[in-house]
Amino acid sequence: MFKLLRQSFLMLLVMTVITGVLYPLAATGLSRLAFAHQADGSLIERDGKPVGSALIGQSFDDPRYFWGRPSATAPNPYNASASSGSNQGPTNPALADAVKQRIAALQGADPGNHMPVPVDLVTASGSGLDPQISPAAAQYQVARVARLRRLDVAQVQALVRAHTQGRQLGVLGEPRVNVLGLNLALDALARR
């Protein structure tokens, strides 16, 4: 009996060292070598200071900025430790009310815009942290951003095109625009 307990404890100790120490160190070391930017959180910097991640959305509610997808995380928007969807189906009255409020906020920020509101501006993604919007959602906001920043619409559209990423490998996913990158480019344009 004592021999069996000793062997079991020794096996537990060996497996703990392998799976709890050696494997995580090896995986972290390899990721830092092969994918240093991603291993550090895909941080975006401005003036040498991190301002966000390319992988996690941020809340923008100033009408001079492009707005991203709504966040389903609670209690704070874009809380990476609470990543989840809202789990509200299309017949849920709470989802319908939230969408109506989001449409009203978008129309309130740009009352002259009579274009249909793109769905990704009023519904959260599955993770609740999506940092990108569709090119249509960016285009919906171009006139408002240009007007409030006193920029030419063509200038803002050029920024949107420059920050539009295509499908991965040409076939996976949809074209998308990283909201933080686009808003930082707007700020950089204003500083010139």
MODELLER restraints for C-alpha pairs under 7 A, 6 or more apart:
rsr = mdl.restraints
at = mdl.atoms
rsr.add(forms.Gaussian(group=physical.xy_distance, feature=features.Distance(at['CA:31:A'], at['CA:39:A']), mean=6.01, stdev=0.5))
rsr.add(forms.Gaussian(group=physical.xy_distance, feature=features.Distance(at['CA:32:A'], at['CA:39:A']), mean=5.68, stdev=0.5))
rsr.add(forms.Gaussian(group=physical.xy_distance, feature=features.Distance(at['CA:41:A'], at['CA:53:A']), mean=6.48, stdev=0.5))
rsr.add(forms.Gaussian(group=physical.xy_distance, feature=features.Distance(at['CA:42:A'], at['CA:53:A']), mean=5.39, stdev=0.5))
rsr.add(forms.Gaussian(group=physical.xy_distance, feature=features.Distance(at['CA:42:A'], at['CA:54:A']), mean=5.60, stdev=0.5))
rsr.add(forms.Gaussian(group=physical.xy_distance, feature=features.Distance(at['CA:42:A'], at['CA:55:A']), mean=6.67, stdev=0.5))
rsr.add(forms.Gaussian(group=physical.xy_distance, feature=features.Distance(at['CA:43:A'], at['CA:50:A']), mean=6.19, stdev=0.5))
rsr.add(forms.Gaussian(group=physical.xy_distance, feature=features.Distance(at['CA:43:A'], at['CA:52:A']), mean=5.73, stdev=0.5))
rsr.add(forms.Gaussian(group=physical.xy_distance, feature=features.Distance(at['CA:43:A'], at['CA:53:A']), mean=4.28, stdev=0.5))
rsr.add(forms.Gaussian(group=physical.xy_distance, feature=features.Distance(at['CA:43:A'], at['CA:54:A']), mean=6.23, stdev=0.5))
rsr.add(forms.Gaussian(group=physical.xy_distance, feature=features.Distance(at['CA:44:A'], at['CA:50:A']), mean=5.66, stdev=0.5))
rsr.add(forms.Gaussian(group=physical.xy_distance, feature=features.Distance(at['CA:44:A'], at['CA:51:A']), mean=5.93, stdev=0.5))
rsr.add(forms.Gaussian(group=physical.xy_distance, feature=features.Distance(at['CA:44:A'], at['CA:52:A']), mean=5.42, stdev=0.5))
rsr.add(forms.Gaussian(group=physical.xy_distance, feature=features.Distance(at['CA:44:A'], at['CA:53:A']), mean=5.44, stdev=0.5))
rsr.add(forms.Gaussian(group=physical.xy_distance, feature=features.Distance(at['CA:44:A'], at['CA:54:A']), mean=6.36, stdev=0.5))
rsr.add(forms.Gaussian(group=physical.xy_distance, feature=features.Distance(at['CA:45:A'], at['CA:51:A']), mean=5.50, stdev=0.5))
rsr.add(forms.Gaussian(group=physical.xy_distance, feature=features.Distance(at['CA:54:A'], at['CA:131:A']), mean=6.75, stdev=0.5))
rsr.add(forms.Gaussian(group=physical.xy_distance, feature=features.Distance(at['CA:55:A'], at['CA:131:A']), mean=5.95, stdev=0.5))
rsr.add(forms.Gaussian(group=physical.xy_distance, feature=features.Distance(at['CA:56:A'], at['CA:129:A']), mean=5.33, stdev=0.5))
rsr.add(forms.Gaussian(group=physical.xy_distance, feature=features.Distance(at['CA:56:A'], at['CA:130:A']), mean=6.04, stdev=0.5))
rsr.add(forms.Gaussian(group=physical.xy_distance, feature=features.Distance(at['CA:56:A'], at['CA:131:A']), mean=5.12, stdev=0.5))
rsr.add(forms.Gaussian(group=physical.xy_distance, feature=features.Distance(at['CA:57:A'], at['CA:78:A']), mean=6.01, stdev=0.5))
rsr.add(forms.Gaussian(group=physical.xy_distance, feature=features.Distance(at['CA:57:A'], at['CA:129:A']), mean=5.20, stdev=0.5))
rsr.add(forms.Gaussian(group=physical.xy_distance, feature=features.Distance(at['CA:57:A'], at['CA:130:A']), mean=5.27, stdev=0.5))
rsr.add(forms.Gaussian(group=physical.xy_distance, feature=features.Distance(at['CA:57:A'], at['CA:131:A']), mean=3.62, stdev=0.5))
rsr.add(forms.Gaussian(group=physical.xy_distance, feature=features.Distance(at['CA:58:A'], at['CA:78:A']), mean=5.92, stdev=0.5))
rsr.add(forms.Gaussian(group=physical.xy_distance, feature=features.Distance(at['CA:58:A'], at['CA:131:A']), mean=6.91, stdev=0.5))
rsr.add(forms.Gaussian(group=physical.xy_distance, feature=features.Distance(at['CA:59:A'], at['CA:77:A']), mean=6.58, stdev=0.5))
rsr.add(forms.Gaussian(group=physical.xy_distance, feature=features.Distance(at['CA:59:A'], at['CA:78:A']), mean=6.97, stdev=0.5))
rsr.add(forms.Gaussian(group=physical.xy_distance, feature=features.Distance(at['CA:60:A'], at['CA:67:A']), mean=5.32, stdev=0.5))
rsr.add(forms.Gaussian(group=physical.xy_distance, feature=features.Distance(at['CA:60:A'], at['CA:68:A']), mean=6.97, stdev=0.5))
rsr.add(forms.Gaussian(group=physical.xy_distance, feature=features.Distance(at['CA:61:A'], at['CA:67:A']), mean=6.48, stdev=0.5))
rsr.add(forms.Gaussian(group=physical.xy_distance, feature=features.Distance(at['CA:63:A'], at['CA:109:A']), mean=6.14, stdev=0.5))
rsr.add(forms.Gaussian(group=physical.xy_distance, feature=features.Distance(at['CA:63:A'], at['CA:145:A']), mean=6.74, stdev=0.5))
rsr.add(forms.Gaussian(group=physical.xy_distance, feature=features.Distance(at['CA:64:A'], at['CA:145:A']), mean=4.99, stdev=0.5))
rsr.add(forms.Gaussian(group=physical.xy_distance, feature=features.Distance(at['CA:64:A'], at['CA:148:A']), mean=5.57, stdev=0.5))
rsr.add(forms.Gaussian(group=physical.xy_distance, feature=features.Distance(at['CA:64:A'], at['CA:149:A']), mean=6.21, stdev=0.5))
rsr.add(forms.Gaussian(group=physical.xy_distance, feature=features.Distance(at['CA:65:A'], at['CA:145:A']), mean=6.12, stdev=0.5))
rsr.add(forms.Gaussian(group=physical.xy_distance, feature=features.Distance(at['CA:65:A'], at['CA:183:A']), mean=6.03, stdev=0.5))
rsr.add(forms.Gaussian(group=physical.xy_distance, feature=features.Distance(at['CA:66:A'], at['CA:138:A']), mean=6.98, stdev=0.5))
rsr.add(forms.Gaussian(group=physical.xy_distance, feature=features.Distance(at['CA:66:A'], at['CA:141:A']), mean=6.45, stdev=0.5))
rsr.add(forms.Gaussian(group=physical.xy_distance, feature=features.Distance(at['CA:66:A'], at['CA:145:A']), mean=6.92, stdev=0.5))
rsr.add(forms.Gaussian(group=physical.xy_distance, feature=features.Distance(at['CA:66:A'], at['CA:179:A']), mean=6.53, stdev=0.5))
rsr.add(forms.Gaussian(group=physical.xy_distance, feature=features.Distance(at['CA:66:A'], at['CA:183:A']), mean=6.43, stdev=0.5))
rsr.add(forms.Gaussian(group=physical.xy_distance, feature=features.Distance(at['CA:68:A'], at['CA:121:A']), mean=6.55, stdev=0.5))
rsr.add(forms.Gaussian(group=physical.xy_distance, feature=features.Distance(at['CA:68:A'], at['CA:131:A']), mean=6.82, stdev=0.5))
rsr.add(forms.Gaussian(group=physical.xy_distance, feature=features.Distance(at['CA:68:A'], at['CA:132:A']), mean=6.60, stdev=0.5))
rsr.add(forms.Gaussian(group=physical.xy_distance, feature=features.Distance(at['CA:68:A'], at['CA:133:A']), mean=6.05, stdev=0.5))
rsr.add(forms.Gaussian(group=physical.xy_distance, feature=features.Distance(at['CA:68:A'], at['CA:179:A']), mean=6.00, stdev=0.5))
rsr.add(forms.Gaussian(group=physical.xy_distance, feature=features.Distance(at['CA:69:A'], at['CA:120:A']), mean=5.84, stdev=0.5))
rsr.add(forms.Gaussian(group=physical.xy_distance, feature=features.Distance(at['CA:69:A'], at['CA:121:A']), mean=4.99, stdev=0.5))
rsr.add(forms.Gaussian(group=physical.xy_distance, feature=features.Distance(at['CA:69:A'], at['CA:122:A']), mean=6.75, stdev=0.5))
rsr.add(forms.Gaussian(group=physical.xy_distance, feature=features.Distance(at['CA:69:A'], at['CA:123:A']), mean=6.69, stdev=0.5))
rsr.add(forms.Gaussian(group=physical.xy_distance, feature=features.Distance(at['CA:69:A'], at['CA:124:A']), mean=5.83, stdev=0.5))
rsr.add(forms.Gaussian(group=physical.xy_distance, feature=features.Distance(at['CA:69:A'], at['CA:130:A']), mean=6.68, stdev=0.5))
rsr.add(forms.Gaussian(group=physical.xy_distance, feature=features.Distance(at['CA:69:A'], at['CA:133:A']), mean=6.45, stdev=0.5))
rsr.add(forms.Gaussian(group=physical.xy_distance, feature=features.Distance(at['CA:70:A'], at['CA:121:A']), mean=6.71, stdev=0.5))
rsr.add(forms.Gaussian(group=physical.xy_distance, feature=features.Distance(at['CA:70:A'], at['CA:122:A']), mean=6.40, stdev=0.5))
rsr.add(forms.Gaussian(group=physical.xy_distance, feature=features.Distance(at['CA:70:A'], at['CA:123:A']), mean=6.11, stdev=0.5))
rsr.add(forms.Gaussian(group=physical.xy_distance, feature=features.Distance(at['CA:70:A'], at['CA:124:A']), mean=4.89, stdev=0.5))
rsr.add(forms.Gaussian(group=physical.xy_distance, feature=features.Distance(at['CA:71:A'], at['CA:77:A']), mean=5.37, stdev=0.5))
rsr.add(forms.Gaussian(group=physical.xy_distance, feature=features.Distance(at['CA:71:A'], at['CA:78:A']), mean=5.65, stdev=0.5))
rsr.add(forms.Gaussian(group=physical.xy_distance, feature=features.Distance(at['CA:71:A'], at['CA:124:A']), mean=5.42, stdev=0.5))
rsr.add(forms.Gaussian(group=physical.xy_distance, feature=features.Distance(at['CA:71:A'], at['CA:128:A']), mean=4.53, stdev=0.5))
rsr.add(forms.Gaussian(group=physical.xy_distance, feature=features.Distance(at['CA:71:A'], at['CA:129:A']), mean=5.92, stdev=0.5))
rsr.add(forms.Gaussian(group=physical.xy_distance, feature=features.Distance(at['CA:72:A'], at['CA:84:A']), mean=6.61, stdev=0.5))
rsr.add(forms.Gaussian(group=physical.xy_distance, feature=features.Distance(at['CA:72:A'], at['CA:85:A']), mean=5.54, stdev=0.5))
rsr.add(forms.Gaussian(group=physical.xy_distance, feature=features.Distance(at['CA:72:A'], at['CA:86:A']), mean=5.33, stdev=0.5))
rsr.add(forms.Gaussian(group=physical.xy_distance, feature=features.Distance(at['CA:72:A'], at['CA:124:A']), mean=5.76, stdev=0.5))
rsr.add(forms.Gaussian(group=physical.xy_distance, feature=features.Distance(at['CA:72:A'], at['CA:128:A']), mean=4.42, stdev=0.5))
rsr.add(forms.Gaussian(group=physical.xy_distance, feature=features.Distance(at['CA:73:A'], at['CA:79:A']), mean=5.83, stdev=0.5))
rsr.add(forms.Gaussian(group=physical.xy_distance, feature=features.Distance(at['CA:73:A'], at['CA:82:A']), mean=5.62, stdev=0.5))
rsr.add(forms.Gaussian(group=physical.xy_distance, feature=features.Distance(at['CA:73:A'], at['CA:83:A']), mean=5.89, stdev=0.5))
rsr.add(forms.Gaussian(group=physical.xy_distance, feature=features.Distance(at['CA:73:A'], at['CA:84:A']), mean=6.24, stdev=0.5))
rsr.add(forms.Gaussian(group=physical.xy_distance, feature=features.Distance(at['CA:73:A'], at['CA:128:A']), mean=5.64, stdev=0.5))
rsr.add(forms.Gaussian(group=physical.xy_distance, feature=features.Distance(at['CA:74:A'], at['CA:82:A']), mean=6.78, stdev=0.5))
rsr.add(forms.Gaussian(group=physical.xy_distance, feature=features.Distance(at['CA:78:A'], at['CA:128:A']), mean=6.77, stdev=0.5))
rsr.add(forms.Gaussian(group=physical.xy_distance, feature=features.Distance(at['CA:78:A'], at['CA:129:A']), mean=5.27, stdev=0.5))
rsr.add(forms.Gaussian(group=physical.xy_distance, feature=features.Distance(at['CA:80:A'], at['CA:129:A']), mean=6.93, stdev=0.5))
rsr.add(forms.Gaussian(group=physical.xy_distance, feature=features.Distance(at['CA:83:A'], at['CA:127:A']), mean=5.30, stdev=0.5))
rsr.add(forms.Gaussian(group=physical.xy_distance, feature=features.Distance(at['CA:83:A'], at['CA:128:A']), mean=5.90, stdev=0.5))
rsr.add(forms.Gaussian(group=physical.xy_distance, feature=features.Distance(at['CA:83:A'], at['CA:129:A']), mean=6.62, stdev=0.5))
rsr.add(forms.Gaussian(group=physical.xy_distance, feature=features.Distance(at['CA:84:A'], at['CA:126:A']), mean=6.36, stdev=0.5))
rsr.add(forms.Gaussian(group=physical.xy_distance, feature=features.Distance(at['CA:84:A'], at['CA:127:A']), mean=4.60, stdev=0.5))
rsr.add(forms.Gaussian(group=physical.xy_distance, feature=features.Distance(at['CA:84:A'], at['CA:128:A']), mean=5.54, stdev=0.5))
rsr.add(forms.Gaussian(group=physical.xy_distance, feature=features.Distance(at['CA:85:A'], at['CA:125:A']), mean=6.54, stdev=0.5))
rsr.add(forms.Gaussian(group=physical.xy_distance, feature=features.Distance(at['CA:85:A'], at['CA:126:A']), mean=4.57, stdev=0.5))
rsr.add(forms.Gaussian(group=physical.xy_distance, feature=features.Distance(at['CA:85:A'], at['CA:127:A']), mean=5.26, stdev=0.5))
rsr.add(forms.Gaussian(group=physical.xy_distance, feature=features.Distance(at['CA:85:A'], at['CA:128:A']), mean=5.39, stdev=0.5))
rsr.add(forms.Gaussian(group=physical.xy_distance, feature=features.Distance(at['CA:88:A'], at['CA:95:A']), mean=6.03, stdev=0.5))
rsr.add(forms.Gaussian(group=physical.xy_distance, feature=features.Distance(at['CA:99:A'], at['CA:122:A']), mean=5.36, stdev=0.5))
rsr.add(forms.Gaussian(group=physical.xy_distance, feature=features.Distance(at['CA:99:A'], at['CA:123:A']), mean=6.74, stdev=0.5))
rsr.add(forms.Gaussian(group=physical.xy_distance, feature=features.Distance(at['CA:102:A'], at['CA:122:A']), mean=5.54, stdev=0.5))
rsr.add(forms.Gaussian(group=physical.xy_distance, feature=features.Distance(at['CA:103:A'], at['CA:122:A']), mean=6.57, stdev=0.5))
rsr.add(forms.Gaussian(group=physical.xy_distance, feature=features.Distance(at['CA:107:A'], at['CA:113:A']), mean=6.97, stdev=0.5))
rsr.add(forms.Gaussian(group=physical.xy_distance, feature=features.Distance(at['CA:110:A'], at['CA:144:A']), mean=5.94, stdev=0.5))
rsr.add(forms.Gaussian(group=physical.xy_distance, feature=features.Distance(at['CA:115:A'], at['CA:140:A']), mean=7.00, stdev=0.5))
rsr.add(forms.Gaussian(group=physical.xy_distance, feature=features.Distance(at['CA:118:A'], at['CA:136:A']), mean=6.58, stdev=0.5))
rsr.add(forms.Gaussian(group=physical.xy_distance, feature=features.Distance(at['CA:118:A'], at['CA:137:A']), mean=5.44, stdev=0.5))
rsr.add(forms.Gaussian(group=physical.xy_distance, feature=features.Distance(at['CA:120:A'], at['CA:133:A']), mean=6.58, stdev=0.5))
rsr.add(forms.Gaussian(group=physical.xy_distance, feature=features.Distance(at['CA:120:A'], at['CA:137:A']), mean=6.90, stdev=0.5))
rsr.add(forms.Gaussian(group=physical.xy_distance, feature=features.Distance(at['CA:121:A'], at['CA:137:A']), mean=6.42, stdev=0.5))
rsr.add(forms.Gaussian(group=physical.xy_distance, feature=features.Distance(at['CA:131:A'], at['CA:178:A']), mean=5.84, stdev=0.5))
rsr.add(forms.Gaussian(group=physical.xy_distance, feature=features.Distance(at['CA:131:A'], at['CA:179:A']), mean=6.20, stdev=0.5))
rsr.add(forms.Gaussian(group=physical.xy_distance, feature=features.Distance(at['CA:132:A'], at['CA:176:A']), mean=5.90, stdev=0.5))
rsr.add(forms.Gaussian(group=physical.xy_distance, feature=features.Distance(at['CA:132:A'], at['CA:177:A']), mean=5.17, stdev=0.5))
rsr.add(forms.Gaussian(group=physical.xy_distance, feature=features.Distance(at['CA:132:A'], at['CA:178:A']), mean=4.38, stdev=0.5))
rsr.add(forms.Gaussian(group=physical.xy_distance, feature=features.Distance(at['CA:132:A'], at['CA:179:A']), mean=5.64, stdev=0.5))
rsr.add(forms.Gaussian(group=physical.xy_distance, feature=features.Distance(at['CA:133:A'], at['CA:176:A']), mean=5.60, stdev=0.5))
rsr.add(forms.Gaussian(group=physical.xy_distance, feature=features.Distance(at['CA:133:A'], at['CA:177:A']), mean=5.34, stdev=0.5))
rsr.add(forms.Gaussian(group=physical.xy_distance, feature=features.Distance(at['CA:133:A'], at['CA:178:A']), mean=6.68, stdev=0.5))
rsr.add(forms.Gaussian(group=physical.xy_distance, feature=features.Distance(at['CA:133:A'], at['CA:179:A']), mean=6.86, stdev=0.5))
rsr.add(forms.Gaussian(group=physical.xy_distance, feature=features.Distance(at['CA:134:A'], at['CA:175:A']), mean=6.49, stdev=0.5))
rsr.add(forms.Gaussian(group=physical.xy_distance, feature=features.Distance(at['CA:134:A'], at['CA:176:A']), mean=4.71, stdev=0.5))
rsr.add(forms.Gaussian(group=physical.xy_distance, feature=features.Distance(at['CA:134:A'], at['CA:177:A']), mean=6.04, stdev=0.5))
rsr.add(forms.Gaussian(group=physical.xy_distance, feature=features.Distance(at['CA:135:A'], at['CA:164:A']), mean=6.88, stdev=0.5))
rsr.add(forms.Gaussian(group=physical.xy_distance, feature=features.Distance(at['CA:135:A'], at['CA:175:A']), mean=6.87, stdev=0.5))
rsr.add(forms.Gaussian(group=physical.xy_distance, feature=features.Distance(at['CA:135:A'], at['CA:176:A']), mean=5.86, stdev=0.5))
rsr.add(forms.Gaussian(group=physical.xy_distance, feature=features.Distance(at['CA:135:A'], at['CA:177:A']), mean=6.15, stdev=0.5))
rsr.add(forms.Gaussian(group=physical.xy_distance, feature=features.Distance(at['CA:138:A'], at['CA:160:A']), mean=6.95, stdev=0.5))
rsr.add(forms.Gaussian(group=physical.xy_distance, feature=features.Distance(at['CA:142:A'], at['CA:153:A']), mean=6.75, stdev=0.5))
rsr.add(forms.Gaussian(group=physical.xy_distance, feature=features.Distance(at['CA:142:A'], at['CA:156:A']), mean=6.32, stdev=0.5))
rsr.add(forms.Gaussian(group=physical.xy_distance, feature=features.Distance(at['CA:142:A'], at['CA:157:A']), mean=6.58, stdev=0.5))
rsr.add(forms.Gaussian(group=physical.xy_distance, feature=features.Distance(at['CA:143:A'], at['CA:153:A']), mean=6.20, stdev=0.5))
rsr.add(forms.Gaussian(group=physical.xy_distance, feature=features.Distance(at['CA:146:A'], at['CA:152:A']), mean=6.03, stdev=0.5))
rsr.add(forms.Gaussian(group=physical.xy_distance, feature=features.Distance(at['CA:146:A'], at['CA:153:A']), mean=5.43, stdev=0.5))
rsr.add(forms.Gaussian(group=physical.xy_distance, feature=features.Distance(at['CA:146:A'], at['CA:156:A']), mean=6.22, stdev=0.5))
rsr.add(forms.Gaussian(group=physical.xy_distance, feature=features.Distance(at['CA:159:A'], at['CA:182:A']), mean=6.98, stdev=0.5))
rsr.add(forms.Gaussian(group=physical.xy_distance, feature=features.Distance(at['CA:160:A'], at['CA:182:A']), mean=6.82, stdev=0.5))
rsr.add(forms.Gaussian(group=physical.xy_distance, feature=features.Distance(at['CA:163:A'], at['CA:177:A']), mean=5.71, stdev=0.5))
rsr.add(forms.Gaussian(group=physical.xy_distance, feature=features.Distance(at['CA:163:A'], at['CA:178:A']), mean=6.74, stdev=0.5))
rsr.add(forms.Gaussian(group=physical.xy_distance, feature=features.Distance(at['CA:163:A'], at['CA:182:A']), mean=6.15, stdev=0.5))
rsr.add(forms.Gaussian(group=physical.xy_distance, feature=features.Distance(at['CA:164:A'], at['CA:175:A']), mean=6.68, stdev=0.5))
rsr.add(forms.Gaussian(group=physical.xy_distance, feature=features.Distance(at['CA:164:A'], at['CA:176:A']), mean=5.52, stdev=0.5))
rsr.add(forms.Gaussian(group=physical.xy_distance, feature=features.Distance(at['CA:164:A'], at['CA:177:A']), mean=4.55, stdev=0.5))
rsr.add(forms.Gaussian(group=physical.xy_distance, feature=features.Distance(at['CA:165:A'], at['CA:175:A']), mean=5.56, stdev=0.5))
rsr.add(forms.Gaussian(group=physical.xy_distance, feature=features.Distance(at['CA:165:A'], at['CA:176:A']), mean=5.34, stdev=0.5))
rsr.add(forms.Gaussian(group=physical.xy_distance, feature=features.Distance(at['CA:165:A'], at['CA:177:A']), mean=6.12, stdev=0.5))
rsr.add(forms.Gaussian(group=physical.xy_distance, feature=features.Distance(at['CA:166:A'], at['CA:174:A']), mean=6.82, stdev=0.5))
rsr.add(forms.Gaussian(group=physical.xy_distance, feature=features.Distance(at['CA:166:A'], at['CA:175:A']), mean=4.43, stdev=0.5))
rsr.add(forms.Gaussian(group=physical.xy_distance, feature=features.Distance(at['CA:166:A'], at['CA:176:A']), mean=6.69, stdev=0.5))
rsr.add(forms.Gaussian(group=physical.xy_distance, feature=features.Distance(at['CA:167:A'], at['CA:173:A']), mean=5.32, stdev=0.5))
rsr.add(forms.Gaussian(group=physical.xy_distance, feature=features.Distance(at['CA:167:A'], at['CA:174:A']), mean=5.24, stdev=0.5))
rsr.add(forms.Gaussian(group=physical.xy_distance, feature=features.Distance(at['CA:167:A'], at['CA:175:A']), mean=5.34, stdev=0.5))
